[in-house]
Amino acid sequence: MKPYFTVQELAVIVVLSTTSALINGYLPIKSITQTLNIPGPAAGMSLLGGIIFVFWISLAYRIIQKKYTAIVTALFIAAFCLILRPWYGITVPGWFGIYAIIALSSMGISIELIKKKFINGGIGNTLSLIITWAAIGIHTNIWIEPILAPAMIIIGFISGCAGIALADRFR
């Protein structure tokens, strides 16, 4: 049976997803959002998710141009992020990392299925943000302030759209 992705395509997915995970793991995102007075939790995903995640998923999808590329890239990003550290530093429950997989998968699915240019990245980043907020809230009781949530969702949507726009430039 012939593999779906060629070795070269898989290499592109691995390189781009590793880059995304390393940026997520080592960019001082929390310091940036605190310096800018942007409230959390997951303020970094709202502000920078388009560059940290959406861009790399979309770039892989645009380079390879095969169905499932965005989803597989998103899953690789989640896996590499979890290898580097627990999702948002939360270790209890031990399976909390499942939320990373769900959140980033929703981003990949959005980029794959929604064909409206730019909106797919905005929706994907927003879905990922909301899933992450719910997970953090349920397990740590740290919730986004309801009055701030709409603004953070709009910022997240714009960030996701920007990630798509940037990927279009590199194609």
FENDASUL-V894429 format. One line per field, one symbol per residue. ss: DSSP state (A for helix, B for strand, O for the rest). phi: phi as a letter, one per 20 degrees, with the letter a starting at -180 (. if undefined). psi: psi as a letter, one per 20 degrees, with the letter a starting at -180 (. if undefined). A space follows every 50 residues. Layout:
ss: ???
phi: ???
psi: ???
This chain:
ss: OOOOOOAAAAAAAAAAAAAAAAAAAAOOAAAAAAAOOOOOOOAAAAAAAA AAAAAAAAAAAAAAOOOOAAAAAAAAAAAAAAAAOOAAAOOOOOOOOAAA AAAAAAAAAAAAAOOOOOAAAAAAAAAAAAAAAAAAAAAAOOOOOAAAAA AAAAAAAAAAAAAAAAAAAAO
phi: .effefffffffgffffffgfffffdfffffffffelefdfmfffffdgf efdggffffffffelcgmffffffffggffffffafflmedcffegggff ffffffffffffeeefgmffffffffffffffgfffffecmddffgfegg ffffffffffffffgffffef
psi: ppqgprggghggggghhggghgghhipmgggghghjkpqarkhhhggjhh hhggghghggghghlqqighggggggggghghhgrqokjpioqhjhihhg ggghhhgggghghoipphhhhggghgggggggggggggiikoqqphhigg ghgggggggghhgggghhhi.
